[in-house]
Amino acid sequence: MFDMELLKGEIEVAEAEIKREADAEYAIKEAAIARKIEMGRVKEEEMGNLLESLNISAETVEKANKEIEEASTKALEEAEKLEGTPEEVLTVETEQMQGMQLIGMSSVMASAKAGIQSHWWGHANPYYCCGSTHKHNEGGITRGGYSCPKNAISGNRMHPWAYARGAGSLGYSDDNDVTVYNTLWFAYWPTAYEVVRPRAWVCLHGYYGIYANDRWYNHREAKIRLDIGIDVRQNYSAGTRWINIKNRSDDNINENGRIDRCTTIEANPLTVGKNKWVIIPVTAKLRIETEGRGSWGKLSFKSPDFISASMTAIR
């Protein structure tokens, strides 16, 4: 009944489909970036002419850029000191999970008495892990990665990270961005026709930083965004449902902090048939965008930090 080779094949098909969707999404972004850069070149030329008319030399602009870079480097160093999940946070998280298990079992028993079918997984483990990285680089820094031990997943954890830094002197035609996807794959074997709506318990432990210093004559901007998504598939997808965890952007900003929180996320409902695997991917999506020299953004869940997911309920 529980054919693991069949499960592997089902996941590979779903993984390929998700990758195609990500590639298509990024192709659209690339086209938009190309148009924005072309418009930015005109703005840079106009600003260069204005600076020249005001007797502001290229050397003066370069000196200011170096000062901004020094400040941004110090800000990055401060952000990176935040790496490492505090032990007391993990203790509270364990207590929360235990409490959820008790509530879940009580809910299943109450549903059974009412004649309602319900499934509680408690602390179900993922079967597989994968990821992808998409970059656009105009001479700055675009880095990112993810952990994918494939079938040997320790503690339901994944470790994505993303970092981008701008490079353009004036910044109007500079765009350096990176998007990272990291996915844990769960699976459910239905024994009857039913409507399923998987619910996952996701805990995030990492840090973020963002920096931009915009002056009247240049263009500096940084954006960071972190989302968690869940889908459910059998023959076709119910459509990924996303929730936002962190979303910060500005043209003048210097901010960093820890991300230590747990949340539940429910998939869209899907009617499924019996005796065929239901595939449930839980995905972390990290995106960093930067424009202009010295501007940067970072999201990091590198070990010892992590993002974990457990499937707690199927209905």
WOKAUR-V679102 format. One record per residue. N is the residue number from 1. RES is the residue in three letters. SS is DSSP state (hx for helix, st for strand, lp for the rest). NEAR is the number of other ideal C-beta (glycine too) atoms within 8 Angstrom. D_FIRST is the distance of its C-alpha to the first C-alpha in Angstrom with 2 decimals. Layout:
# WOKAUR-V679102
N_RES_SS_NEAR_D_FIRST ; N_RES_SS_NEAR_D_FIRST
This chain:
# WOKAUR-V679102
1_MET_lp_4_0.00 ; 2_PHE_lp_5_3.81 ; 3_ASP_lp_6_5.70 ; 4_MET_hx_6_9.13 ; 5_GLU_hx_6_11.22 ; 6_LEU_hx_8_10.08 ; 7_LEU_hx_12_10.90 ; 8_LYS_hx_9_14.10 ; 9_GLY_hx_8_15.04 ; 10_GLU_hx_11_14.71 ; 11_ILE_hx_13_16.86 ; 12_GLU_hx_8_19.32 ; 13_VAL_hx_8_19.95 ; 14_ALA_hx_12_20.56 ; 15_GLU_hx_12_22.70 ; 16_ALA_hx_8_24.81 ; 17_GLU_hx_9_25.41 ; 18_ILE_hx_12_26.54 ; 19_LYS_hx_9_28.81 ; 20_ARG_hx_8_30.38 ; 21_GLU_hx_8_31.09 ; 22_ALA_hx_12_32.69 ; 23_ASP_hx_9_34.73 ; 24_ALA_hx_8_35.97 ; 25_GLU_hx_8_36.95 ; 26_TYR_hx_10_38.86 ; 27_ALA_hx_8_40.58 ; 28_ILE_hx_8_42.01 ; 29_LYS_hx_9_43.21 ; 30_GLU_hx_9_44.80 ; 31_ALA_hx_8_46.77 ; 32_ALA_hx_8_48.03 ; 33_ILE_hx_11_49.01 ; 34_ALA_hx_8_50.96 ; 35_ARG_hx_8_52.98 ; 36_LYS_hx_9_53.65 ; 37_ILE_hx_11_54.86 ; 38_GLU_hx_9_57.19 ; 39_MET_hx_8_58.72 ; 40_GLY_hx_12_58.97 ; 41_ARG_hx_10_61.10 ; 42_VAL_hx_8_63.70 ; 43_LYS_hx_11_63.74 ; 44_GLU_hx_11_64.18 ; 45_GLU_hx_8_67.11 ; 46_GLU_hx_8_68.70 ; 47_MET_hx_12_68.31 ; 48_GLY_hx_9_69.72 ; 49_ASN_hx_8_72.76 ; 50_LEU_hx_9_73.22 ; 51_LEU_hx_10_73.06 ; 52_GLU_hx_8_75.59 ; 53_SER_hx_6_77.92 ; 54_LEU_lp_6_77.75 ; 55_ASN_lp_5_78.61 ; 56_ILE_lp_8_75.30 ; 57_SER_lp_6_74.66 ; 58_ALA_hx_5_71.42 ; 59_GLU_hx_6_72.29 ; 60_THR_hx_8_72.35 ; 61_VAL_hx_14_68.93 ; 62_GLU_hx_9_67.56 ; 63_LYS_hx_8_69.03 ; 64_ALA_hx_9_67.33 ; 65_ASN_hx_11_64.00 ; 66_LYS_hx_8_64.29 ; 67_GLU_hx_8_65.02 ; 68_ILE_hx_12_61.93 ; 69_GLU_hx_10_59.76 ; 70_GLU_hx_8_61.12 ; 71_ALA_hx_11_60.32 ; 72_SER_hx_14_56.79 ; 73_THR_hx_8_56.11 ; 74_LYS_hx_8_57.24 ; 75_ALA_hx_13_54.97 ; 76_LEU_hx_12_51.96 ; 77_GLU_hx_8_52.88 ; 78_GLU_hx_9_53.04 ; 79_ALA_hx_12_49.58 ; 80_GLU_hx_11_48.02 ; 81_LYS_lp_6_49.46 ; 82_LEU_lp_10_46.91 ; 83_GLU_lp_9_43.96 ; 84_GLY_lp_6_42.08 ; 85_THR_lp_11_40.45 ; 86_PRO_lp_7_42.68 ; 87_GLU_hx_6_41.22 ; 88_GLU_hx_6_42.23 ; 89_VAL_hx_10_40.13 ; 90_LEU_hx_10_36.96 ; 91_THR_hx_8_37.92 ; 92_VAL_hx_8_38.22 ; 93_GLU_hx_10_34.87 ; 94_THR_hx_8_33.14 ; 95_GLU_hx_8_34.97 ; 96_GLN_hx_9_33.90 ; 97_MET_hx_11_30.20 ; 98_GLN_hx_8_30.63 ; 99_GLY_hx_8_32.47 ; 100_MET_hx_10_29.77 ; 101_GLN_hx_10_27.18 ; 102_LEU_hx_8_29.56 ; 103_ILE_hx_8_30.24 ; 104_GLY_hx_12_26.59 ; 105_MET_hx_10_25.77 ; 106_SER_hx_8_28.94 ; 107_SER_hx_10_27.97 ; 108_VAL_hx_11_24.60 ; 109_MET_hx_8_26.58 ; 110_ALA_hx_8_29.25 ; 111_SER_hx_10_26.88 ; 112_ALA_hx_9_25.24 ; 113_LYS_hx_6_28.79 ; 114_ALA_lp_6_29.58 ; 115_GLY_lp_4_26.59 ; 116_ILE_lp_6_25.01 ; 117_GLN_lp_6_21.30 ; 118_SER_lp_10_21.03 ; 119_HIS_lp_9_18.75 ; 120_TRP_st_10_20.32 ; 121_TRP_st_10_18.82 ; 122_GLY_st_9_22.07 ; 123_HIS_st_9_21.89 ; 124_ALA_st_9_18.61 ; 125_ASN_lp_8_18.79 ; 126_PRO_lp_12_18.61 ; 127_TYR_lp_9_16.42 ; 128_TYR_st_12_19.22 ; 129_CYS_st_15_22.93 ; 130_CYS_st_10_25.32 ; 131_GLY_st_14_28.81 ; 132_SER_st_9_31.80 ; 133_THR_st_11_35.59 ; 134_HIS_st_10_38.09 ; 135_LYS_st_9_41.84 ; 136_HIS_st_12_45.19 ; 137_ASN_lp_8_48.17 ; 138_GLU_lp_11_51.88 ; 139_GLY_lp_7_53.13 ; 140_GLY_lp_14_51.92 ; 141_ILE_st_10_48.93 ; 142_THR_st_12_45.33 ; 143_ARG_st_8_42.76 ; 144_GLY_st_15_39.24 ; 145_GLY_st_9_36.06 ; 146_TYR_lp_14_32.69 ; 147_SER_lp_12_30.51 ; 148_CYS_lp_9_27.28 ; 149_PRO_lp_8_25.86 ; 150_LYS_lp_8_22.76 ; 151_ASN_lp_7_19.88 ; 152_ALA_lp_5_22.29 ; 153_ILE_lp_14_23.36 ; 154_SER_hx_5_25.80 ; 155_GLY_hx_6_26.24 ; 156_ASN_hx_10_24.49 ; 157_ARG_st_10_27.69 ; 158_MET_st_18_29.06 ; 159_HIS_lp_13_32.72 ; 160_PRO_lp_17_34.08 ; 161_TRP_st_15_37.84 ; 162_ALA_st_16_40.36 ; 163_TYR_st_15_44.13 ; 164_ALA_st_16_46.68 ; 165_ARG_st_12_50.48 ; 166_GLY_lp_17_53.05 ; 167_ALA_lp_10_55.75 ; 168_GLY_lp_15_58.12 ; 169_SER_lp_8_61.74 ; 170_LEU_lp_14_62.17 ; 171_GLY_lp_15_58.51 ; 172_TYR_lp_13_58.73 ; 173_SER_lp_13_56.99 ; 174_ASP_lp_18_54.73 ; 175_ASP_lp_12_51.01 ; 176_ASN_st_18_48.65 ; 177_ASP_st_13_45.20 ; 178_VAL_st_16_41.66 ; 179_THR_st_15_38.26 ; 180_VAL_st_18_35.28 ; 181_TYR_st_14_31.64 ; 182_ASN_st_17_29.15 ; 183_THR_st_14_25.55 ; 184_LEU_st_14_22.80 ; 185_TRP_st_16_19.31 ; 186_PHE_st_16_16.93 ; 187_ALA_st_12_13.52 ; 188_TYR_st_12_12.06 ; 189_TRP_st_9_8.87 ; 190_PRO_lp_13_10.74 ; 191_THR_lp_5_10.11 ; 192_ALA_lp_5_13.47 ; 193_TYR_lp_7_16.08 ; 194_GLU_st_9_18.09 ; 195_VAL_st_8_20.57 ; 196_VAL_st_15_19.65 ; 197_ARG_lp_12_22.36 ; 198_PRO_lp_14_21.27 ; 199_ARG_st_12_24.08 ; 200_ALA_st_15_24.69 ; 201_TRP_st_13_27.33 ; 202_VAL_st_13_29.18 ; 203_CYS_st_10_31.99 ; 204_LEU_st_15_34.50 ; 205_HIS_st_13_36.98 ; 206_GLY_st_15_39.34 ; 207_TYR_st_15_42.70 ; 208_TYR_st_16_44.41 ; 209_GLY_st_15_47.86 ; 210_ILE_st_17_49.78 ; 211_TYR_st_16_53.34 ; 212_ALA_st_15_55.71 ; 213_ASN_st_12_59.51 ; 214_ASP_lp_10_60.91 ; 215_ARG_lp_7_64.64 ; 216_TRP_lp_3_66.72 ; 217_TYR_lp_9_66.91 ; 218_ASN_lp_13_63.36 ; 219_HIS_lp_14_59.80 ; 220_ARG_lp_18_57.36 ; 221_GLU_st_15_54.06 ; 222_ALA_st_18_50.73 ; 223_LYS_st_12_47.48 ; 224_ILE_st_15_44.31 ; 225_ARG_st_11_41.21 ; 226_LEU_st_16_37.92 ; 227_ASP_st_10_35.08 ; 228_ILE_st_16_31.54 ; 229_GLY_st_13_29.07 ; 230_ILE_st_15_25.62 ; 231_ASP_lp_14_23.59 ; 232_VAL_lp_15_20.36 ; 233_ARG_st_13_18.75 ; 234_GLN_lp_11_16.43 ; 235_ASN_lp_3_18.17 ; 236_TYR_lp_5_21.35 ; 237_SER_st_8_22.90 ; 238_ALA_lp_10_24.36 ; 239_GLY_lp_6_27.14 ; 240_THR_lp_8_27.74 ; 241_ARG_st_11_29.69 ; 242_TRP_st_8_32.21 ; 243_ILE_st_9_34.42 ; 244_ASN_st_8_37.46 ; 245_ILE_st_10_38.14 ; 246_LYS_st_10_41.35 ; 247_ASN_st_7_43.69 ; 248_ARG_st_11_47.17 ; 249_SER_st_10_49.71 ; 250_ASP_st_9_53.49 ; 251_ASP_lp_8_56.37 ; 252_ASN_st_7_57.90 ; 253_ILE_st_11_55.47 ; 254_ASN_st_6_55.00 ; 255_GLU_st_8_52.10 ; 256_ASN_st_10_49.45 ; 257_GLY_st_7_47.30 ; 258_ARG_st_7_44.15 ; 259_ILE_st_13_40.96 ; 260_ASP_st_8_39.45 ; 261_ARG_st_7_37.48 ; 262_CYS_st_8_34.16 ; 263_THR_st_10_32.94 ; 264_THR_st_8_30.10 ; 265_ILE_st_13_28.89 ; 266_GLU_st_9_26.93 ; 267_ALA_lp_15_25.24 ; 268_ASN_lp_9_26.29 ; 269_PRO_lp_8_24.29 ; 270_LEU_st_13_21.70 ; 271_THR_st_7_20.30 ; 272_VAL_st_12_16.60 ; 273_GLY_lp_7_14.36 ; 274_LYS_lp_8_11.17 ; 275_ASN_lp_7_7.57 ; 276_LYS_lp_8_9.07 ; 277_TRP_st_10_10.08 ; 278_VAL_st_14_13.49 ; 279_ILE_st_13_15.71 ; 280_ILE_st_16_18.66 ; 281_PRO_st_14_21.51 ; 282_VAL_st_16_24.44 ; 283_THR_st_14_27.51 ; 284_ALA_st_16_30.96 ; 285_LYS_st_13_33.67 ; 286_LEU_st_14_37.03 ; 287_ARG_st_13_40.05 ; 288_ILE_st_17_43.61 ; 289_GLU_st_13_46.58 ; 290_THR_st_19_50.10 ; 291_GLU_st_15_53.40 ; 292_GLY_lp_16_56.56 ; 293_ARG_lp_14_57.52 ; 294_GLY_lp_15_56.64 ; 295_SER_lp_17_54.10 ; 296_TRP_st_17_50.67 ; 297_GLY_st_17_47.46 ; 298_LYS_st_16_44.73 ; 299_LEU_st_17_41.40 ; 300_SER_st_13_39.93 ; 301_PHE_lp_14_36.86 ; 302_LYS_lp_8_37.26 ; 303_SER_lp_6_36.51 ; 304_PRO_lp_6_37.62 ; 305_ASP_lp_13_37.02 ; 306_PHE_st_13_33.58 ; 307_ILE_st_16_31.44 ; 308_SER_st_10_28.40 ; 309_ALA_st_14_25.66 ; 310_SER_st_13_23.27 ; 311_MET_st_14_21.04 ; 312_THR_st_14_22.58 ; 313_ALA_st_11_21.42 ; 314_ILE_lp_10_19.22 ; 315_ARG_lp_9_21.72
